[in-house]
């Protein structure tokens, strides 16, 4: 079943406004009578001693005032110079940093700590797509929209631009070298499989011998297989996918269960194949699309905790319980000094109505999310991650994906009669998810804290 889901505006606005109001007001109001007026004037002009001493006194007074004002002006100019120098340093140094070191580690170290990459917008970019789906054998037919007859290609030409930083351009050789000897594991539903296929195709663009990239068991990419692994033999690493749509264990009808119960989810026990996820270097989880009545209650699937059936438990409560189980498992089983753990949030669908029969795939991203940027599943992921004692990254793709009504499979899947406004075309949106994951794979041991939505939690 189809699954749902500035420029450093350093307003270094330094207005060192130094205002001097020099108002020297001499208000001399001297009243003379006629008899004394002439005498006074005679004294003023004819008495050299009086005239000289008065002049000296006034000159002395003016000199003192001038020196005081001059000193004040010098001080103010000096302070203004310091402020302007500091502002220039703040403004210029990041540019110099890029000029000397390039757009790489230094910019990455700055952006990763100060920018929320999930707060941004979609911008047209002719450098996309990152690969040709016809040259990648790991794109399954149902996601290969171009091969299935889609003619408009504008949906391929969009890049995600965070508001306060940039995601570095995808450098395939750098990533291939970084992944040497590593093991990357995706766990989840078909949305995870789509992202898995996307990453393989992105990395294959940097491999000369395409035959050196192969599925380890010779399997064809299908939705039924629980494990798929693609090996890049020239670089000695694997990209793997484990199908676990609920993450917790699903089993058949228990004894003495009501007739409506056909299967159960053991909310307090992780999937039985979870031991195969442990020894990995990058571990990316996702679930949500199957947590709907049509995949649960309508199919007779209910919840169980311990020995108790929870027939009245709501789906949101069950989802939270399952994620708490996942979190405890990660804290106990995963060595986060070695393994980078990510949890990708819910991917919104764009069905035209609740029947899921009508799928309006647009030519360009939407201007209004119409509420699709909100999800109780995504909120739950953030709440659980926030309370964990080990560093985990929540990849908040819900909001950014909610604009991409143009990126769905639509009528260009492997079954044209069945429209699809849940899954995504490849190349397409999942490539951007992978760009963000690769952005957060630093060279050093310690993973930095992601800003904005606070998806990184350092524990404690």
ABEGO torsion letter per residue (X at the ends): XBBBXXXBBBBBBBBBBBBBBBBBBBBBBBBBBAAAAAAAAAAAAABAAAAAAAAAAAAAAAAAAAAAAAAAAAAAAAAAAAAAAAAAAAAAAAAAAAAAAEBBAAAAAAAAAABBAABBBBBBBAAOBABBAAABAABBAAABAAAAGBABAAAAABBBBBAABBBBBBBAAAAAAAABGBBBBBBEBAAAAAAAAAAAAAAAAABABAAABBBAAGBBBBAABABBBBBBAAAGBBBBBBBBAAGBBBBBBBBGBBAABABBBBAABBBAAAAAAABBABBBBBBGAABBAAABAAAGBBBBBEABBBAABBAAAAAAAAAAAAAAAAAAABBAAABBBBBBBBBBBABABAAGABBBBBABBBABAGGAABBAAAAAAAAAAAABABBBBBBBAAAAAAABAAABAEAABABAABBBAABBBOBEAAAAAAAAAAAABBABABBBBBBEAGABBAEX
